[in-house]
Amino acid sequence: MTHVTWRKLPTTPLMFVVLAVMWGTSFVAIEVGLEFFPTLTFAAIRYEAAGLLMLAYAVYSTDRWRPETRDELLATAIGAVFIIAAYHGLLYLGQTYVPGAIASIIISLSPILTAVFASSILSSDSLGKSGVFGLLAGFTGVVLVADPGTGILQSAQGLGIVLIFLGAISFALGSVLTRPLRTDLPVQSMQAWTMFGGGVVLHLWGLARGESIAAIEWAPLGIVSFLYLTLVSGAVAFMLYFELLDRLGPTELNLIGYVEPVVAALMSWVLLGHAIETSALVGFGAIFVGFAAMKKDALVGVATTVRRRIAA
């Protein structure tokens, strides 16, 4: 087995910020790229290319690069369909109607939805009173972002928000459905096949919608967007993610989902001139409060760990 050393990488907090920037700016990059690519085809070729890059990395860095057992094949299929294809397909379709910054706020609801599905599907997890409060706070946040006073069901932005919300549901459901499956496949290998398989599903979905690669406009800005999403927000970002997951654990790393909207909002304003309404900012705050209510015990543990690190 080939081991990759991370000793020359920056410290953990800096890596966390870098990953948040990579994934936060991806919402803006999607918004830019959609001007030049057919919607689902854009997502498809991004993940097919990123999956192949990750597969090469998995071959280099792990002792097993392909799924073999039934559970490994099933986990790969669930991830490809729910976490890559359905989630990103709905996200990209939604972003044809709403700015990337708004999309990132809706997606930040995913950890709350994951806890809800875990409580419903996995008997070992219980939502509890704090979980119910967190769920209500999260949904309140989405309502504030959607601003139903403008007629959400009749507006293009409303349709976009609904599509992105459905994408967040798909991501959360896929994350929970893979939990009971037993797999020893390295995460790099699993992610590679999930990305590539999801890209293929997106391609078929795009063809069913009448999309064609011939419709791509190979403009410099579109190419930059595609390369950024594939290489930076895709392959490189997931390598950082794997390292941070090992260093921090899932609860602390989940907090990155609440830094991404800040990055997305700032870059959307700087690069595209999009300002976020106050109601959307309040909605984002409500979503974060919901997450904090659901994960209060884990967050207390994270805060204690951080204080100990600082003291040391």
C-alpha positions as CSV (number, residue, x, y, z in Angstrom):
1,M,0.0,0.0,0.0
2,T,1.2,3.5,-0.9
3,H,0.8,6.1,1.8
4,V,0.5,9.8,1.1
5,T,2.1,12.1,3.6
6,W,0.4,15.3,4.6
7,R,3.2,16.7,6.8
8,K,3.9,19.5,4.3
9,L,0.2,20.6,4.3
10,P,-0.9,23.7,6.3
11,T,-2.3,23.4,9.8
12,T,-5.8,21.9,10.4
13,P,-7.6,25.3,10.9
14,L,-6.1,26.7,7.6
15,M,-7.0,23.5,5.8
16,F,-10.6,23.9,7.1
17,V,-10.8,27.4,5.8
18,V,-9.3,26.4,2.4
19,L,-11.8,23.6,2.0
20,A,-14.7,26.0,2.9
21,V,-13.4,28.5,0.3
22,M,-13.2,25.7,-2.3
23,W,-16.7,24.4,-1.7
24,G,-18.2,27.8,-1.1
25,T,-16.9,29.2,-4.3
26,S,-18.2,26.2,-6.2
27,F,-21.8,27.5,-6.0
28,V,-20.6,30.7,-7.8
29,A,-18.6,28.6,-10.3
30,I,-21.7,26.6,-11.1
31,E,-23.7,29.8,-11.6
32,V,-21.1,31.0,-14.1
33,G,-20.7,27.7,-15.9
34,L,-24.4,27.2,-16.5
35,E,-24.2,30.1,-18.9
36,F,-22.1,28.0,-21.2
37,F,-23.1,24.3,-20.6
38,P,-26.4,22.4,-20.8
39,T,-27.5,22.0,-17.1
40,L,-27.2,18.3,-16.4
41,T,-24.4,17.7,-18.9
42,F,-22.3,20.3,-17.0
43,A,-22.7,18.3,-13.8
44,A,-22.2,15.0,-15.6
45,I,-18.9,15.7,-17.2
46,R,-17.6,17.5,-14.1
47,Y,-18.2,14.3,-12.0
48,E,-17.1,11.9,-14.6
49,A,-13.8,13.7,-14.9
50,A,-13.4,14.2,-11.2
51,G,-14.2,10.5,-10.6
52,L,-11.5,9.4,-13.0
53,L,-9.0,11.7,-11.2
54,M,-10.0,10.4,-7.8
55,L,-9.8,6.8,-9.1
56,A,-6.2,7.5,-10.2
57,Y,-5.5,8.9,-6.7
58,A,-7.1,5.9,-5.1
59,V,-5.0,3.4,-7.1
60,Y,-1.9,5.4,-6.0
61,S,-2.8,5.9,-2.4
62,T,-4.7,2.8,-1.3
63,D,-4.4,-1.0,-1.3
64,R,-7.8,-1.6,-2.9
65,W,-9.3,0.6,-5.5
66,R,-12.6,-1.2,-6.5
67,P,-15.7,-2.4,-4.7
68,E,-16.0,-6.2,-4.3
69,T,-18.6,-7.1,-1.7
70,R,-22.4,-6.7,-2.0
71,D,-22.4,-3.9,0.6
72,E,-19.6,-2.1,-1.2
73,L,-21.4,-2.2,-4.5
74,L,-24.7,-1.2,-2.9
75,A,-23.1,1.7,-1.0
76,T,-21.4,2.9,-4.3
77,A,-24.7,2.7,-6.1
78,I,-26.7,4.6,-3.4
79,G,-24.0,7.3,-3.3
80,A,-23.9,7.6,-7.1
81,V,-27.7,7.9,-7.4
82,F,-28.7,9.9,-4.3
83,I,-25.5,11.9,-3.3
84,I,-24.1,12.7,-6.7
85,A,-26.7,12.4,-9.4
86,A,-30.0,13.4,-7.7
87,Y,-28.4,15.9,-5.4
88,H,-26.3,17.7,-8.0
89,G,-28.8,17.3,-10.8
90,L,-31.4,19.1,-8.7
91,L,-28.9,21.6,-7.4
92,Y,-27.8,22.6,-10.9
93,L,-31.4,22.7,-12.2
94,G,-32.3,24.9,-9.2
95,Q,-29.3,27.2,-9.8
96,T,-30.7,28.1,-13.2
97,Y,-33.3,30.1,-11.3
98,V,-31.5,31.3,-8.1
99,P,-28.1,32.7,-7.3
100,G,-25.4,30.4,-5.9
101,A,-25.3,32.2,-2.6
102,I,-29.0,31.4,-2.0
103,A,-28.4,27.8,-3.1
104,S,-25.6,27.4,-0.6
105,I,-28.0,28.5,2.3
106,I,-30.6,26.0,1.3
107,I,-28.0,23.2,1.1
108,S,-26.8,24.1,4.6
109,L,-30.0,22.4,5.8
110,S,-28.6,19.0,4.8
111,P,-27.1,18.1,8.2
112,I,-30.5,18.7,9.9
113,L,-32.3,16.6,7.3
114,T,-29.7,13.9,7.7
115,A,-30.4,13.7,11.5
116,V,-34.2,13.5,10.7
117,F,-33.7,10.6,8.3
118,A,-31.4,8.9,10.7
119,S,-34.0,9.1,13.4
120,S,-36.7,7.8,11.1
121,I,-34.7,5.0,9.4
122,L,-32.1,3.9,11.9
123,S,-33.6,2.7,15.2
124,S,-30.5,3.6,17.1
125,D,-30.9,7.3,16.6
126,S,-33.6,9.3,18.3
127,L,-34.6,12.9,17.3
128,G,-35.8,14.0,20.8
129,K,-37.1,17.4,21.8
130,S,-34.0,19.3,20.8
131,G,-34.1,17.5,17.4
132,V,-37.7,18.6,16.8
133,F,-36.8,22.2,17.7
134,G,-33.8,22.0,15.4
135,L,-35.9,20.7,12.5
136,L,-38.5,23.4,13.0
137,A,-35.7,26.1,13.2
138,G,-34.2,24.7,10.0
139,F,-37.5,24.8,8.1
140,T,-38.2,28.3,9.4
141,G,-34.8,29.3,7.9
142,V,-35.7,27.8,4.5
143,V,-39.1,29.7,4.6
144,L,-37.3,33.0,5.4
145,V,-34.8,32.4,2.5
146,A,-37.6,31.5,0.1
147,D,-39.6,34.6,1.1
148,P,-43.0,33.2,0.4
149,G,-44.6,36.6,0.4
150,T,-43.4,36.9,-3.2
151,G,-45.4,33.9,-4.2
152,I,-43.0,31.0,-4.1
153,L,-45.1,28.5,-6.0
154,Q,-45.6,30.9,-8.8
155,S,-42.1,32.4,-9.1
156,A,-39.0,31.1,-10.9
157,Q,-37.0,31.6,-7.8
158,G,-39.5,29.6,-5.8
159,L,-39.2,26.7,-8.3
160,G,-35.4,26.9,-8.0
161,I,-35.5,26.8,-4.2
162,V,-37.9,23.8,-4.2
163,L,-35.5,21.9,-6.6
164,I,-32.5,22.7,-4.4
165,F,-34.4,21.7,-1.3
166,L,-35.2,18.4,-2.9
167,G,-31.5,18.0,-3.7
168,A,-30.7,18.5,0.0
169,I,-33.2,15.8,0.9
170,S,-31.6,13.4,-1.6
171,F,-28.2,14.1,-0.2
172,A,-29.3,13.5,3.4
173,L,-31.3,10.4,2.5
174,G,-28.3,8.9,0.6
175,S,-26.0,9.6,3.5
176,V,-28.3,7.7,5.9
177,L,-29.0,4.8,3.6
178,T,-25.3,4.0,3.3
179,R,-24.7,3.9,7.1
180,P,-25.8,0.3,7.9
181,L,-23.7,-1.1,5.0
182,R,-20.5,-2.8,6.0
183,T,-17.6,-1.8,3.8
184,D,-13.8,-1.8,4.1
185,L,-13.3,-0.1,0.8
186,P,-11.0,3.0,1.3
187,V,-13.0,6.3,1.2
188,Q,-10.9,7.5,-1.7
189,S,-11.9,4.5,-3.8
190,M,-15.5,4.7,-2.7
191,Q,-15.7,8.4,-3.6
192,A,-14.1,7.8,-7.0
193,W,-16.6,5.2,-8.1
194,T,-19.5,7.2,-6.6
195,M,-18.5,10.3,-8.5
196,F,-18.0,8.5,-11.8
197,G,-21.2,6.5,-11.5
198,G,-23.1,9.6,-10.5
199,G,-21.7,11.4,-13.5
200,V,-22.9,8.6,-15.8
201,V,-26.4,8.8,-14.3
202,L,-26.4,12.5,-14.8
203,H,-25.4,12.1,-18.4
204,L,-28.3,9.7,-19.0
205,W,-30.6,12.1,-17.3
206,G,-29.4,15.0,-19.4
207,L,-29.9,12.9,-22.6
208,A,-33.4,12.1,-21.5
209,R,-34.0,15.9,-21.2
210,G,-32.7,16.4,-24.8
211,E,-29.3,17.9,-23.8
212,S,-26.3,17.4,-26.0
213,I,-22.6,17.9,-25.6
214,A,-22.8,19.8,-29.0
215,A,-24.6,22.6,-27.2
216,I,-21.6,23.4,-25.0
217,E,-20.2,26.8,-25.7
218,W,-16.4,26.5,-25.2
219,A,-15.8,30.0,-24.0
220,P,-12.8,30.8,-21.8
221,L,-14.9,31.7,-18.8
222,G,-16.9,28.5,-19.1
223,I,-13.8,26.4,-19.4
224,V,-12.3,28.0,-16.3
225,S,-15.5,27.3,-14.4
226,F,-15.5,23.6,-15.5
227,L,-11.8,23.2,-14.6
228,Y,-12.2,24.9,-11.2
229,L,-15.2,22.7,-10.3
230,T,-13.5,19.5,-11.5
231,L,-9.9,20.0,-10.2
232,V,-10.2,22.4,-7.3
233,S,-13.7,21.9,-5.9
234,G,-13.7,18.3,-6.9
235,A,-10.5,16.3,-6.8
236,V,-8.3,18.5,-4.6
237,A,-11.1,19.5,-2.2
238,F,-12.1,15.9,-1.5
239,M,-8.5,15.0,-0.8
240,L,-8.5,17.8,1.8
241,Y,-11.9,16.5,3.1
242,F,-10.5,13.0,3.7
243,E,-7.6,14.4,5.6
244,L,-9.8,16.7,7.7
245,L,-12.3,13.9,8.4
246,D,-9.4,11.9,9.9
247,R,-8.2,14.8,11.9
248,L,-11.5,16.3,13.1
249,G,-14.2,13.8,12.9
250,P,-17.6,14.2,11.2
251,T,-19.3,16.5,13.7
252,E,-16.7,19.2,13.7
253,L,-16.2,18.9,9.9
254,N,-20.0,19.3,9.4
255,L,-19.5,22.9,10.5
256,I,-17.9,23.6,7.2
257,G,-21.4,23.6,5.7
258,Y,-22.0,26.8,7.6
259,V,-18.9,28.5,6.4
260,E,-19.6,27.8,2.8
261,P,-22.7,30.1,2.5
262,V,-20.6,33.0,3.9
263,V,-17.9,32.4,1.2
264,A,-20.6,31.9,-1.5
265,A,-22.3,35.2,-0.5
266,L,-19.1,37.1,-0.4
267,M,-17.8,35.8,-3.8
268,S,-21.3,36.1,-5.4
269,W,-21.3,39.8,-4.4
270,V,-17.7,40.5,-5.4
271,L,-17.7,38.6,-8.7
272,L,-21.3,38.8,-9.8
273,G,-22.7,41.8,-8.0
274,H,-25.4,39.8,-6.2
275,A,-26.4,41.1,-2.8
276,I,-28.3,38.8,-0.3
277,E,-31.5,40.0,1.2
278,T,-31.7,40.4,5.0
279,S,-34.4,37.8,5.2
280,A,-32.0,35.2,3.6
281,L,-29.3,36.1,6.2
282,V,-31.8,35.6,9.0
283,G,-32.9,32.4,7.5
284,F,-29.4,31.1,7.4
285,G,-29.0,32.0,11.1
286,A,-32.2,30.0,11.9
287,I,-30.8,27.0,10.0
288,F,-27.6,27.1,12.0
289,V,-29.5,27.4,15.2
290,G,-31.4,24.3,14.2
291,F,-28.1,22.4,13.6
292,A,-26.7,23.6,16.9
293,A,-29.8,22.4,18.7
294,M,-29.6,19.0,17.2
295,K,-25.9,18.6,17.7
296,K,-25.5,20.5,21.0
297,D,-23.8,17.7,22.9
298,A,-21.3,17.0,20.1
299,L,-20.6,20.7,19.7
300,V,-19.9,21.0,23.4
301,G,-17.4,18.2,22.9
302,V,-15.9,20.0,19.9
303,A,-15.6,23.3,21.9
304,T,-13.9,21.5,24.7
305,T,-11.4,19.9,22.3
306,V,-10.6,23.3,20.7
307,R,-10.0,24.9,24.1
308,R,-7.6,22.1,25.1
309,R,-5.7,22.5,21.8
310,I,-5.4,26.2,22.4
311,A,-4.3,25.7,26.0
312,A,-1.7,23.2,24.9
